[in-house]
Amino acid sequence: MQSIDSTLDRSDTTQEKIKNKADLQEFLNHCCRCRHYFFSIQKCGSPSCKICGKPTLPREAFEQLHHFPDPIKKPGTDRFRPFSESWGECTTEKDRPSLQQQNQKERLATTADTEMQKVPVTAANVRVTIPCSDCGKPRCVFAAKKLGKEEAATLEELKEEVDFVCGGSIFPPEHPLAVKVGTRLDITCSTDVTSHYFASKRGLPLVCFKCGSADPSLLRQMSLQNSSLCIQCARIVSQRGCVFALVGKRK
């Protein structure tokens, strides 16, 4: 991997640590397909490409290689197409079973969180944020009422001690604050920074809603354009032809 990015180290094992590795990110965006179920790498085939290099296979053999296809349903049914029918096609994750389950959970997010933690999930109830130890995105911590000094101090201490990950809880069920303080349980590291973060009146730092970066050198362009995408994510989004709402606009 160091032949791809010389700045890589054995300790760079999380998304947070590799997201600013420019050469690696260029390689991932150019040659790789990262999915929930698989990860595939394929050269582009251009003999002059400086990222992946010229293919070593004969042209006829190379043209038979493709990225691994996503599971795709047959139109009008819940059955998936055979692998042979999807091989060689440009597919998406729209039919991924776990993604559909996640979308259903997100539609019921507020209700589910309120029932599980008895904490209304609203921007007004955002008290602090806690970073995910894996992806680094800031996640909101909710409480229906303002915490007392001792409760706030306990929360801050636990933030330093707990190895929090997206979709997890801060407090164990038996903790006294477990019924007062909660986080979103229906999200994963692939979930964008939620709208509660940007709508909160806490004066939280401006971040990229895709990767959570708060690096001023990356966010300068974002601020000027009233956009919540950092420069790197905006470039990736542009390459993929996607359009996102400007959920991070500050008034």
Contacts in CASP RR format, 6 or more apart in sequence:
PFRMAT RR
TARGET T0000
AUTHOR 0000-0000-0000
METHOD contacts of the structure
MODEL  1
MQSIDSTLDRSDTTQEKIKNKADLQEFLNHCCRCRHYFFSIQKCGSPSCK
ICGKPTLPREAFEQLHHFPDPIKKPGTDRFRPFSESWGECTTEKDRPSLQ
QQNQKERLATTADTEMQKVPVTAANVRVTIPCSDCGKPRCVFAAKKLGKE
EAATLEELKEEVDFVCGGSIFPPEHPLAVKVGTRLDITCSTDVTSHYFAS
KRGLPLVCFKCGSADPSLLRQMSLQNSSLCIQCARIVSQRGCVFALVGKR
K
1 8 0 8 1.000
1 24 0 8 1.000
2 8 0 8 1.000
4 23 0 8 1.000
4 24 0 8 1.000
4 27 0 8 1.000
5 21 0 8 1.000
5 22 0 8 1.000
5 23 0 8 1.000
5 24 0 8 1.000
5 27 0 8 1.000
6 23 0 8 1.000
7 21 0 8 1.000
7 23 0 8 1.000
8 18 0 8 1.000
8 21 0 8 1.000
8 24 0 8 1.000
11 17 0 8 1.000
12 18 0 8 1.000
12 21 0 8 1.000
14 133 0 8 1.000
14 134 0 8 1.000
14 135 0 8 1.000
14 136 0 8 1.000
15 134 0 8 1.000
15 135 0 8 1.000
15 136 0 8 1.000
15 189 0 8 1.000
16 132 0 8 1.000
16 134 0 8 1.000
16 135 0 8 1.000
16 136 0 8 1.000
18 24 0 8 1.000
18 25 0 8 1.000
19 25 0 8 1.000
19 211 0 8 1.000
19 213 0 8 1.000
19 232 0 8 1.000
20 213 0 8 1.000
20 215 0 8 1.000
25 232 0 8 1.000
26 51 0 8 1.000
27 51 0 8 1.000
27 52 0 8 1.000
28 34 0 8 1.000
29 236 0 8 1.000
29 239 0 8 1.000
30 44 0 8 1.000
30 51 0 8 1.000
30 52 0 8 1.000
31 41 0 8 1.000
31 42 0 8 1.000
31 43 0 8 1.000
31 44 0 8 1.000
31 51 0 8 1.000
31 52 0 8 1.000
32 39 0 8 1.000
32 40 0 8 1.000
32 41 0 8 1.000
32 42 0 8 1.000
33 39 0 8 1.000
33 40 0 8 1.000
33 41 0 8 1.000
33 42 0 8 1.000
33 67 0 8 1.000
33 68 0 8 1.000
35 68 0 8 1.000
35 70 0 8 1.000
35 93 0 8 1.000
35 96 0 8 1.000
36 93 0 8 1.000
36 96 0 8 1.000
36 98 0 8 1.000
36 99 0 8 1.000
36 190 0 8 1.000
37 70 0 8 1.000
37 71 0 8 1.000
37 96 0 8 1.000
38 68 0 8 1.000
40 67 0 8 1.000
40 68 0 8 1.000
42 65 0 8 1.000
42 66 0 8 1.000
42 67 0 8 1.000
43 49 0 8 1.000
43 52 0 8 1.000
43 53 0 8 1.000
43 55 0 8 1.000
43 62 0 8 1.000
44 51 0 8 1.000
44 52 0 8 1.000
45 52 0 8 1.000
45 53 0 8 1.000
45 54 0 8 1.000
45 55 0 8 1.000
45 62 0 8 1.000
46 53 0 8 1.000
46 54 0 8 1.000
47 53 0 8 1.000
47 54 0 8 1.000
47 55 0 8 1.000
48 54 0 8 1.000
55 62 0 8 1.000
57 65 0 8 1.000
66 87 0 8 1.000
66 88 0 8 1.000
67 88 0 8 1.000
69 83 0 8 1.000
69 86 0 8 1.000
69 87 0 8 1.000
69 88 0 8 1.000
69 89 0 8 1.000
69 91 0 8 1.000
70 86 0 8 1.000
70 91 0 8 1.000
70 92 0 8 1.000
70 93 0 8 1.000
70 95 0 8 1.000
70 96 0 8 1.000
71 80 0 8 1.000
71 86 0 8 1.000
71 95 0 8 1.000
71 96 0 8 1.000
71 97 0 8 1.000
72 80 0 8 1.000
72 81 0 8 1.000
72 86 0 8 1.000
72 89 0 8 1.000
72 91 0 8 1.000
72 95 0 8 1.000
73 79 0 8 1.000
73 80 0 8 1.000
73 81 0 8 1.000
73 95 0 8 1.000
74 80 0 8 1.000
74 81 0 8 1.000
80 95 0 8 1.000
93 99 0 8 1.000
102 186 0 8 1.000
102 188 0 8 1.000
105 112 0 8 1.000
105 186 0 8 1.000
106 186 0 8 1.000
106 187 0 8 1.000
106 191 0 8 1.000
108 186 0 8 1.000
109 121 0 8 1.000
109 184 0 8 1.000
109 186 0 8 1.000
110 120 0 8 1.000
110 121 0 8 1.000
110 122 0 8 1.000
112 185 0 8 1.000
112 186 0 8 1.000
113 119 0 8 1.000
113 121 0 8 1.000
113 142 0 8 1.000
113 182 0 8 1.000
113 184 0 8 1.000
113 185 0 8 1.000
113 186 0 8 1.000
114 120 0 8 1.000
114 121 0 8 1.000
116 185 0 8 1.000
117 169 0 8 1.000
117 178 0 8 1.000
117 179 0 8 1.000
117 182 0 8 1.000
117 185 0 8 1.000
118 144 0 8 1.000
118 179 0 8 1.000
119 125 0 8 1.000
119 142 0 8 1.000
119 143 0 8 1.000
119 144 0 8 1.000
119 180 0 8 1.000
119 181 0 8 1.000
119 182 0 8 1.000
120 142 0 8 1.000
120 144 0 8 1.000
121 142 0 8 1.000
121 184 0 8 1.000
121 196 0 8 1.000
122 142 0 8 1.000
122 196 0 8 1.000
123 195 0 8 1.000
123 196 0 8 1.000
123 199 0 8 1.000
123 200 0 8 1.000
123 201 0 8 1.000
124 200 0 8 1.000
124 201 0 8 1.000
125 142 0 8 1.000
125 143 0 8 1.000
125 144 0 8 1.000
126 140 0 8 1.000
126 141 0 8 1.000
126 142 0 8 1.000
126 196 0 8 1.000
126 197 0 8 1.000
126 200 0 8 1.000
126 202 0 8 1.000
126 204 0 8 1.000
127 141 0 8 1.000
127 142 0 8 1.000
127 143 0 8 1.000
127 146 0 8 1.000
127 147 0 8 1.000
127 152 0 8 1.000
127 155 0 8 1.000
127 181 0 8 1.000
127 202 0 8 1.000
128 141 0 8 1.000
128 155 0 8 1.000
128 156 0 8 1.000
128 159 0 8 1.000
128 202 0 8 1.000
129 138 0 8 1.000
129 139 0 8 1.000
129 140 0 8 1.000
129 141 0 8 1.000
129 197 0 8 1.000
129 204 0 8 1.000
130 138 0 8 1.000
130 139 0 8 1.000
130 141 0 8 1.000
130 159 0 8 1.000
130 162 0 8 1.000
130 164 0 8 1.000
130 170 0 8 1.000
130 183 0 8 1.000
131 137 0 8 1.000
131 138 0 8 1.000
131 139 0 8 1.000
131 164 0 8 1.000
132 139 0 8 1.000
132 164 0 8 1.000
132 165 0 8 1.000
132 166 0 8 1.000
132 189 0 8 1.000
133 163 0 8 1.000
133 164 0 8 1.000
133 165 0 8 1.000
134 165 0 8 1.000
134 166 0 8 1.000
134 189 0 8 1.000
135 166 0 8 1.000
135 189 0 8 1.000
135 211 0 8 1.000
136 212 0 8 1.000
137 166 0 8 1.000
137 189 0 8 1.000
137 193 0 8 1.000
137 207 0 8 1.000
137 211 0 8 1.000
137 212 0 8 1.000
138 193 0 8 1.000
138 197 0 8 1.000
138 204 0 8 1.000
138 207 0 8 1.000
138 212 0 8 1.000
138 214 0 8 1.000
139 164 0 8 1.000
139 166 0 8 1.000
139 167 0 8 1.000
139 183 0 8 1.000
139 184 0 8 1.000
139 187 0 8 1.000
139 194 0 8 1.000
140 183 0 8 1.000
140 184 0 8 1.000
140 194 0 8 1.000
140 196 0 8 1.000
140 197 0 8 1.000
140 200 0 8 1.000
141 155 0 8 1.000
141 170 0 8 1.000
141 181 0 8 1.000
141 182 0 8 1.000
141 183 0 8 1.000
142 181 0 8 1.000
142 182 0 8 1.000
142 183 0 8 1.000
142 196 0 8 1.000
143 180 0 8 1.000
143 181 0 8 1.000
143 182 0 8 1.000
144 180 0 8 1.000
145 180 0 8 1.000
147 155 0 8 1.000
147 180 0 8 1.000
147 181 0 8 1.000
151 177 0 8 1.000
151 180 0 8 1.000
151 181 0 8 1.000
154 177 0 8 1.000
155 170 0 8 1.000
155 177 0 8 1.000
155 181 0 8 1.000
158 170 0 8 1.000
158 171 0 8 1.000
159 170 0 8 1.000
162 170 0 8 1.000
164 170 0 8 1.000
164 183 0 8 1.000
165 189 0 8 1.000
166 187 0 8 1.000
166 188 0 8 1.000
166 189 0 8 1.000
166 191 0 8 1.000
167 183 0 8 1.000
167 184 0 8 1.000
167 185 0 8 1.000
167 186 0 8 1.000
167 187 0 8 1.000
167 188 0 8 1.000
168 183 0 8 1.000
168 185 0 8 1.000
169 178 0 8 1.000
169 182 0 8 1.000
169 183 0 8 1.000
169 185 0 8 1.000
170 181 0 8 1.000
170 182 0 8 1.000
170 183 0 8 1.000
171 177 0 8 1.000
171 178 0 8 1.000
171 181 0 8 1.000
171 182 0 8 1.000
172 178 0 8 1.000
184 194 0 8 1.000
187 194 0 8 1.000
192 209 0 8 1.000
192 210 0 8 1.000
192 247 0 8 1.000
193 207 0 8 1.000
193 208 0 8 1.000
193 209 0 8 1.000
193 210 0 8 1.000
193 212 0 8 1.000
193 228 0 8 1.000
195 247 0 8 1.000
197 204 0 8 1.000
197 207 0 8 1.000
198 204 0 8 1.000
198 209 0 8 1.000
198 228 0 8 1.000
198 247 0 8 1.000
198 248 0 8 1.000
198 249 0 8 1.000
198 250 0 8 1.000
205 214 0 8 1.000
206 214 0 8 1.000
206 219 0 8 1.000
206 222 0 8 1.000
206 223 0 8 1.000
206 228 0 8 1.000
206 248 0 8 1.000
206 250 0 8 1.000
207 213 0 8 1.000
207 214 0 8 1.000
207 219 0 8 1.000
207 228 0 8 1.000
208 214 0 8 1.000
208 218 0 8 1.000
208 219 0 8 1.000
208 222 0 8 1.000
208 228 0 8 1.000
208 229 0 8 1.000
208 230 0 8 1.000
208 233 0 8 1.000
209 228 0 8 1.000
209 229 0 8 1.000
209 244 0 8 1.000
209 247 0 8 1.000
209 248 0 8 1.000
210 228 0 8 1.000
210 229 0 8 1.000
210 230 0 8 1.000
210 233 0 8 1.000
210 237 0 8 1.000
210 244 0 8 1.000
211 230 0 8 1.000
211 232 0 8 1.000
211 233 0 8 1.000
212 230 0 8 1.000
213 219 0 8 1.000
213 230 0 8 1.000
213 232 0 8 1.000
213 233 0 8 1.000
215 230 0 8 1.000
218 230 0 8 1.000
218 231 0 8 1.000
218 232 0 8 1.000
219 230 0 8 1.000
219 231 0 8 1.000
220 231 0 8 1.000
221 227 0 8 1.000
221 230 0 8 1.000
221 231 0 8 1.000
221 234 0 8 1.000
222 228 0 8 1.000
222 229 0 8 1.000
222 230 0 8 1.000
222 231 0 8 1.000
222 234 0 8 1.000
223 250 0 8 1.000
226 246 0 8 1.000
226 248 0 8 1.000
226 249 0 8 1.000
226 250 0 8 1.000
227 234 0 8 1.000
227 246 0 8 1.000
227 248 0 8 1.000
227 249 0 8 1.000
228 244 0 8 1.000
228 246 0 8 1.000
228 247 0 8 1.000
228 248 0 8 1.000
228 249 0 8 1.000
229 237 0 8 1.000
229 244 0 8 1.000
237 243 0 8 1.000
237 244 0 8 1.000
END
